[in-house]
Amino acid sequence: MKQKHLALQTISAIGVVALLLAASVYLLTNQTTVQRTQTTDNSAVVETTIVTADHHQPMLSLYGYVVVPKAVEITSALEGVVEKMAVSPGQRVQQGELLLAIDPTDYVQDTQEAKAHFDEINAQIDGEKRASKINQTALAQEQKLLALSQKRLARQQQLAKSGAVAEMILENSQREAQQHQLEVTNRLGLVAKHESQIEILLAKREAATVMLERRRHDLADTKLYAPSNGIVSDVNVAEGSRVDRKELIRMIPDGNYEVRAQIPAKHTTQVREQLLEKKAIDASIIIDNLTVPITLDRLLPVVSDGQMSQQAVFTFRKPSQSELFAHKMPVYIRLKLPTVPDSYVVSTTAIYPNNMIYVLDENDQLEGVEIQKQGYTYDANDRAQVIITTDKDIEQRHVMLTHIPNPATGLTVKKYSEMQ
């Protein structure tokens, strides 16, 4: 009996095991079918874009600031009291516009005294010239008289040899000739003295002219004018304060603004080569809804501490637009880099870790493609787009833009455009 009962138990156990095996096979078969059906029905719906190779220009985003490397310091060599202050900090001025005026009272008096001294010397010169002219006229007459007396003396000396002229008459003629000779000599001395005096006075007039011009310049310099168009940045005096040869006003001429920013080291070689080739490197400052064009002027031999970058200097293409900015004002810049041939543009969402994108084949199955990022550009709505290159030909292929979890080559998806 025990043996018969043991046999029945063994047979029952074997039957149970066989039943479990059969059920397992059945469930496994049906589960696979369900998963396949579920995968087919629940394929991810993705947005795609068809890409075309072209020359695309990357835009390098930079953060910089506006600086004023060359401000104009307006000073005065004069001393005095500010009579009028015509400008204030932040005020825009035009070339030739009055900035301030110094009390001119002392300088008017100095100018008048210099003018009086100049006029006095001119009067002395005129007097000497008139006297010289009178003496020259007298000299001419005296020289004629001398010539006549000498002629008469010579004739009488001839007659005296024959006894025709008395000794007394001859002596009178000699004294007369000598007297005329003395008068001519004295007159020549006076003429020479006038000429010498005129030369001295002319030298004095030259010195007086210099002094008068200096006084006139000082008087004119009591009014300070803007040397160019620009903006007054600092005013260090006020009406009633004393000027003592110090900086009075500082202004920033139009066109003297610069923009500085750090260019990452990976781009400096490329930028430097363009500068050496004299190629224009354009950029823009983005401020609110306004785009202000600037141009890269030069690279400075300055590398920021702790950064792999080099400082670049930009200038405004339109100096008038520099009025929108202030010294040390931070700005956002987009710098145009050289175009990248045979490149594609895709949305940032198309890029997966390890620089991968996924394209769709004819069966809407994903294919992973390794890419190289070449920079960023911006669409009409100012949204960032990635410029990429790849060794694989993806011309006119659909690139998946939707960022889905765990994409893999061979995974089937559905195009959103085909479900509309």
C-alpha positions as CSV (number, residue, x, y, z in Angstrom):
1,M,0.0,0.0,0.0
2,K,2.8,2.4,0.9
3,Q,4.5,1.7,-2.4
4,K,1.2,2.3,-4.3
5,H,0.6,5.6,-2.4
6,L,4.2,6.8,-3.1
7,A,3.7,6.1,-6.8
8,L,0.5,8.1,-6.9
9,Q,2.3,11.1,-5.2
10,T,5.2,10.9,-7.7
11,I,2.8,10.8,-10.7
12,S,0.9,13.8,-9.3
13,A,4.1,15.8,-8.8
14,I,5.2,15.1,-12.3
15,G,1.8,16.2,-13.6
16,V,1.9,19.4,-11.7
17,V,5.4,20.2,-13.0
18,A,4.4,19.4,-16.6
19,L,1.3,21.7,-16.2
20,L,3.5,24.5,-14.8
21,L,5.9,24.2,-17.7
22,A,3.1,24.3,-20.2
23,A,1.6,27.3,-18.6
24,S,4.9,29.1,-18.6
25,V,5.5,28.5,-22.3
26,Y,2.0,29.8,-23.1
27,L,2.4,32.9,-21.0
28,L,5.8,33.7,-22.5
29,T,4.5,33.3,-26.0
30,N,1.5,35.6,-25.4
31,Q,3.6,38.2,-23.5
32,T,6.0,38.6,-26.4
33,T,3.1,39.2,-28.7
34,V,1.6,41.9,-26.4
35,Q,4.9,43.7,-26.1
36,R,5.3,43.8,-29.9
37,T,1.8,45.1,-30.4
38,Q,2.3,47.7,-27.6
39,T,5.6,48.9,-29.2
40,T,4.0,49.3,-32.6
41,D,1.1,51.2,-31.2
42,N,3.0,53.4,-28.8
43,S,5.8,54.6,-31.1
44,A,7.1,58.0,-30.1
45,V,5.8,60.9,-32.2
46,V,8.7,63.3,-33.0
47,E,9.3,66.5,-34.9
48,T,11.9,66.4,-37.6
49,T,13.5,68.8,-40.0
50,I,15.2,68.1,-43.4
51,V,18.7,69.4,-43.4
52,T,20.7,70.8,-46.3
53,A,24.5,71.4,-46.4
54,D,25.5,75.0,-46.8
55,H,28.0,77.7,-45.7
56,H,26.8,78.8,-42.3
57,Q,28.3,81.6,-40.2
58,P,28.6,81.0,-36.4
59,M,27.8,83.8,-34.0
60,L,30.0,83.8,-30.9
61,S,28.2,85.2,-27.8
62,L,30.3,87.5,-25.7
63,Y,29.8,89.6,-22.6
64,G,31.8,92.8,-22.5
65,Y,31.6,96.5,-21.4
66,V,31.9,99.9,-22.9
67,V,35.0,102.0,-22.0
68,V,36.3,105.5,-22.8
69,P,40.1,105.1,-23.3
70,K,40.6,108.7,-24.3
71,A,38.8,111.4,-22.4
72,V,39.6,115.1,-23.1
73,E,40.8,117.0,-20.0
74,I,40.0,120.7,-20.4
75,T,42.3,122.9,-18.3
76,S,43.3,126.6,-18.2
77,A,46.7,128.2,-17.7
78,L,44.9,131.3,-16.3
79,E,44.1,132.2,-12.8
80,G,40.8,133.8,-11.8
81,V,37.2,133.3,-10.7
82,V,34.6,131.4,-12.7
83,E,32.1,134.0,-13.9
84,K,29.8,131.6,-15.8
85,M,29.4,127.8,-15.8
86,A,27.5,126.8,-19.0
87,V,27.5,123.0,-18.8
88,S,26.9,120.2,-16.3
89,P,27.9,116.5,-16.1
90,G,26.1,114.3,-18.7
91,Q,25.3,117.3,-21.0
92,R,25.9,116.9,-24.7
93,V,27.9,119.7,-26.3
94,Q,28.7,120.7,-29.9
95,Q,32.1,121.8,-31.1
96,G,32.7,125.5,-30.3
97,E,30.0,125.6,-27.6
98,L,30.8,127.7,-24.5
99,L,31.7,125.5,-21.5
100,L,32.7,128.2,-18.9
101,A,33.9,131.8,-18.6
102,I,36.5,133.2,-16.3
103,D,36.1,136.8,-15.0
104,P,38.0,138.8,-17.7
105,T,38.4,142.1,-15.7
106,D,42.1,141.7,-15.0
107,Y,42.8,140.4,-18.5
108,V,41.0,143.2,-20.1
109,Q,43.1,145.7,-18.2
110,D,46.3,143.8,-19.1
111,T,45.3,143.8,-22.7
112,Q,44.6,147.5,-22.6
113,E,48.0,148.3,-21.0
114,A,49.8,146.2,-23.6
115,K,47.9,147.9,-26.4
116,A,48.8,151.4,-25.0
117,H,52.4,150.4,-24.8
118,F,52.3,149.1,-28.3
119,D,50.7,152.3,-29.5
120,E,53.2,154.4,-27.7
121,I,56.1,152.7,-29.4
122,N,54.4,153.1,-32.8
123,A,54.0,156.8,-32.0
124,Q,57.8,157.1,-31.2
125,I,58.6,155.3,-34.4
126,D,56.5,157.6,-36.4
127,G,58.1,160.6,-34.7
128,E,61.6,159.3,-35.4
129,K,60.6,158.8,-39.0
130,R,59.3,162.3,-39.4
131,A,62.4,163.8,-37.7
132,S,64.6,161.6,-39.9
133,K,62.8,162.9,-43.0
134,I,63.2,166.5,-42.0
135,N,66.9,166.0,-41.3
136,Q,67.3,164.3,-44.6
137,T,65.7,167.2,-46.3
138,A,67.9,169.6,-44.4
139,L,70.9,167.5,-45.2
140,A,70.3,167.7,-48.9
141,Q,70.1,171.5,-48.7
142,E,73.2,171.8,-46.6
143,Q,75.0,169.5,-49.0
144,K,74.1,171.9,-51.8
145,L,75.3,174.9,-49.8
146,L,78.5,173.0,-49.0
147,A,79.0,172.3,-52.7
148,L,78.5,175.9,-53.6
149,S,80.9,177.2,-51.0
150,Q,83.5,174.7,-52.0
151,K,83.1,175.7,-55.6
152,R,83.4,179.4,-54.7
153,L,86.5,178.7,-52.5
154,A,88.2,176.8,-55.3
155,R,87.6,179.7,-57.8
156,Q,88.9,182.3,-55.3
157,Q,91.9,180.2,-54.6
158,Q,92.7,180.3,-58.4
159,L,92.2,184.1,-58.4
160,A,94.4,184.6,-55.3
161,K,97.4,183.1,-57.1
162,S,97.3,186.1,-59.6
163,G,96.6,188.6,-56.7
164,A,93.0,189.3,-58.0
165,V,91.4,188.4,-54.6
166,A,92.3,189.8,-51.3
167,E,93.5,187.5,-48.5
168,M,90.6,188.4,-46.3
169,I,88.0,187.4,-48.8
170,L,89.7,184.1,-49.3
171,E,89.7,183.4,-45.6
172,N,86.0,184.2,-45.4
173,S,85.3,181.7,-48.1
174,Q,87.3,179.1,-46.3
175,R,85.4,179.7,-43.1
176,E,82.1,179.5,-44.9
177,A,83.1,176.2,-46.6
178,Q,84.2,174.7,-43.3
179,Q,81.0,175.8,-41.6
180,H,78.9,174.2,-44.2
181,Q,81.0,171.0,-43.9
182,L,80.4,171.0,-40.2
183,E,76.7,171.4,-40.6
184,V,76.6,168.5,-43.1
185,T,78.6,166.3,-40.8
186,N,76.2,167.1,-37.9
187,R,73.2,166.5,-40.0
188,L,74.5,163.1,-41.1
189,G,74.9,162.3,-37.4
190,L,71.3,163.2,-36.7
191,V,70.1,161.1,-39.7
192,A,72.1,158.1,-38.5
193,K,70.8,158.6,-35.0
194,H,67.2,158.5,-36.2
195,E,67.9,155.3,-38.1
196,S,69.5,153.7,-35.1
197,Q,66.6,154.9,-32.9
198,I,64.0,153.5,-35.3
199,E,65.8,150.1,-35.3
200,I,65.7,150.1,-31.5
201,L,62.0,151.1,-31.5
202,L,61.2,148.4,-34.1
203,A,62.7,145.8,-31.8
204,K,60.7,147.1,-28.9
205,R,57.6,147.0,-31.0
206,E,58.2,143.4,-31.9
207,A,58.4,142.5,-28.2
208,A,55.3,144.7,-27.5
209,T,53.5,142.9,-30.3
210,V,54.2,139.5,-28.8
211,M,53.1,140.8,-25.4
212,L,49.9,142.2,-26.8
213,E,49.1,139.0,-28.7
214,R,49.7,137.1,-25.4
215,R,47.4,139.4,-23.5
216,R,44.8,139.1,-26.2
217,H,45.1,135.3,-26.1
218,D,44.8,135.3,-22.4
219,L,41.6,137.4,-22.7
220,A,40.2,135.0,-25.3
221,D,41.1,132.1,-23.1
222,T,38.9,133.4,-20.3
223,K,36.2,131.6,-22.3
224,L,36.6,127.9,-22.8
225,Y,34.8,126.2,-25.7
226,A,34.2,122.5,-26.5
227,P,37.0,121.2,-28.8
228,S,34.7,118.7,-30.4
229,N,31.3,117.2,-30.2
230,G,30.9,115.0,-27.2
231,I,29.5,114.5,-23.7
232,V,30.6,116.3,-20.5
233,S,31.5,113.6,-18.0
234,D,33.0,115.7,-15.1
235,V,32.8,119.3,-13.9
236,N,35.3,120.2,-11.2
237,V,34.5,123.9,-10.7
238,A,31.4,126.0,-10.1
239,E,30.5,129.6,-10.6
240,G,32.4,131.8,-8.1
241,S,35.1,129.2,-7.5
242,R,38.7,130.0,-8.2
243,V,40.6,128.6,-11.2
244,D,44.2,127.7,-10.4
245,R,45.6,125.8,-13.4
246,K,43.9,122.5,-12.6
247,E,41.6,120.3,-14.6
248,L,38.3,122.0,-15.0
249,I,36.1,119.9,-17.2
250,R,36.4,116.4,-18.6
251,M,34.5,115.4,-21.7
252,I,34.2,112.4,-23.9
253,P,34.5,113.2,-27.6
254,D,32.2,111.4,-30.0
255,G,33.8,108.3,-31.5
256,N,36.1,107.7,-28.6
257,Y,34.0,104.9,-27.1
258,E,35.4,101.3,-27.3
259,V,33.8,98.0,-26.4
260,R,36.0,95.3,-24.8
261,A,35.3,91.6,-24.3
262,Q,37.1,88.4,-23.7
263,I,37.4,86.0,-26.7
264,P,37.8,82.3,-25.7
265,A,41.2,80.9,-26.5
266,K,39.7,78.3,-29.0
267,H,38.7,81.2,-31.3
268,T,41.6,83.6,-30.8
269,T,43.8,82.1,-33.5
270,Q,41.0,82.2,-36.0
271,V,40.2,85.8,-35.2
272,R,43.9,86.9,-35.2
273,E,44.4,85.4,-38.7
274,Q,41.4,87.4,-40.0
275,L,42.9,90.6,-38.5
276,L,46.3,89.9,-40.1
277,E,44.6,89.3,-43.4
278,K,42.9,92.7,-43.0
279,K,39.4,91.1,-43.1
280,A,36.6,93.0,-41.5
281,I,35.2,91.2,-38.5
282,D,31.7,92.4,-37.7
283,A,29.8,92.1,-34.5
284,S,26.7,93.6,-32.9
285,I,25.6,94.7,-29.5
286,I,22.1,93.5,-28.6
287,I,20.4,96.0,-26.4
288,D,16.6,95.5,-25.9
289,N,15.2,95.4,-29.5
290,L,18.1,97.3,-31.0
291,T,21.1,96.0,-32.8
292,V,24.1,98.2,-32.7
293,P,26.8,97.3,-35.3
294,I,30.5,97.3,-34.1
295,T,33.7,96.1,-35.6
296,L,36.6,94.2,-34.1
297,D,39.6,96.5,-34.1
298,R,42.4,94.7,-32.4
299,L,43.4,92.1,-29.8
300,L,45.2,93.2,-26.7
301,P,48.2,91.3,-25.3
302,V,46.2,90.7,-22.1
303,V,45.0,87.4,-20.9
304,S,42.6,87.4,-18.0
305,D,43.8,85.8,-14.9
306,G,42.5,82.2,-14.6
307,Q,40.8,82.3,-18.0
308,M,41.9,80.9,-21.3
309,S,40.8,84.0,-23.3
310,Q,42.2,87.2,-24.8
311,Q,40.8,90.7,-24.6
312,A,39.4,92.2,-27.8
313,V,38.7,95.8,-28.6
314,F,35.7,96.8,-30.8
315,T,34.8,100.2,-32.2
316,F,31.4,101.6,-33.2
317,R,30.7,101.7,-36.9
318,K,28.4,104.7,-36.3
319,P,30.0,106.9,-33.6
320,S,26.6,108.6,-33.0
321,Q,25.2,105.3,-31.6
322,S,27.8,105.4,-28.9
323,E,25.5,107.9,-27.2
324,L,23.3,105.0,-26.1
325,F,26.0,103.8,-23.7
326,A,27.9,104.9,-20.7
327,H,31.4,104.3,-19.3
328,K,31.8,100.7,-17.9
329,M,28.3,99.8,-19.1
330,P,28.0,96.0,-19.6
331,V,26.8,94.8,-23.0
332,Y,25.9,91.5,-24.8
333,I,27.8,91.0,-28.1
334,R,27.4,88.6,-31.0
335,L,30.6,88.2,-33.0
336,K,30.5,86.8,-36.5
337,L,33.0,84.1,-37.1
338,P,34.1,82.7,-40.5
339,T,31.6,80.6,-42.3
340,V,31.7,76.8,-42.0
341,P,31.4,75.0,-45.4
342,D,29.3,71.9,-45.8
343,S,27.6,72.4,-42.5
344,Y,24.1,72.0,-41.2
345,V,21.8,73.9,-38.8
346,V,19.6,72.1,-36.3
347,S,17.8,73.0,-33.1
348,T,19.6,72.7,-29.8
349,T,17.1,69.9,-28.9
350,A,18.4,67.7,-31.6
351,I,21.8,67.4,-29.9
352,Y,22.2,64.4,-27.5
353,P,25.1,63.6,-25.1
354,N,28.3,62.6,-26.7
355,N,27.5,64.9,-29.7
356,M,25.0,62.6,-31.3
357,I,22.0,63.4,-33.4
358,Y,19.4,60.9,-34.8
359,V,18.2,60.8,-38.4
360,L,15.3,58.7,-39.7
361,D,15.6,56.1,-42.5
362,E,13.0,55.2,-45.0
363,N,11.3,53.0,-42.4
364,D,11.2,55.8,-39.8
365,Q,13.8,54.0,-37.7
366,L,16.4,56.1,-35.9
367,E,20.0,56.1,-36.9
368,G,22.6,57.7,-34.6
369,V,25.1,60.0,-36.2
370,E,28.1,61.5,-34.5
371,I,28.6,65.3,-35.2
372,Q,30.9,68.1,-34.4
373,K,29.5,71.4,-33.0
374,Q,30.9,74.4,-35.0
375,G,29.0,77.2,-33.2
376,Y,25.7,78.8,-32.9
377,T,23.5,80.9,-35.1
378,Y,20.1,82.5,-34.6
379,D,16.8,82.2,-36.5
380,A,14.4,84.9,-37.3
381,N,12.8,84.6,-33.9
382,D,16.2,85.0,-32.2
383,R,16.3,81.4,-31.1
384,A,19.7,79.7,-30.9
385,Q,20.5,77.1,-33.6
386,V,23.5,74.8,-33.6
387,I,25.8,74.6,-36.6
388,I,27.1,71.1,-37.0
389,T,29.4,69.1,-39.3
390,T,29.6,65.3,-39.7
391,D,31.6,62.8,-41.7
392,K,28.3,61.0,-42.6
393,D,26.2,62.1,-45.6
394,I,22.9,63.4,-44.1
395,E,21.9,65.6,-47.0
396,Q,18.1,65.9,-47.2
397,R,17.7,63.5,-44.3
398,H,15.1,63.9,-41.6
399,V,16.8,64.9,-38.3
400,M,14.9,64.3,-35.1
401,L,14.3,67.5,-33.2
402,T,12.2,66.1,-30.3
403,H,14.4,65.2,-27.3
404,I,13.1,61.7,-26.3
405,P,14.5,59.6,-23.4
406,N,16.8,56.7,-24.3
407,P,16.9,56.9,-28.1
408,A,18.6,54.1,-29.9
409,T,19.5,53.1,-33.4
410,G,16.7,50.9,-34.8
411,L,14.0,52.4,-32.7
412,T,10.9,53.2,-34.8
413,V,9.2,56.6,-34.4
414,K,6.5,58.5,-36.1
415,K,6.9,61.9,-37.8
416,Y,4.6,64.5,-36.3
417,S,4.2,66.1,-39.8
418,E,2.7,62.9,-41.1
419,M,0.0,62.7,-38.4
420,Q,-1.5,66.1,-39.2
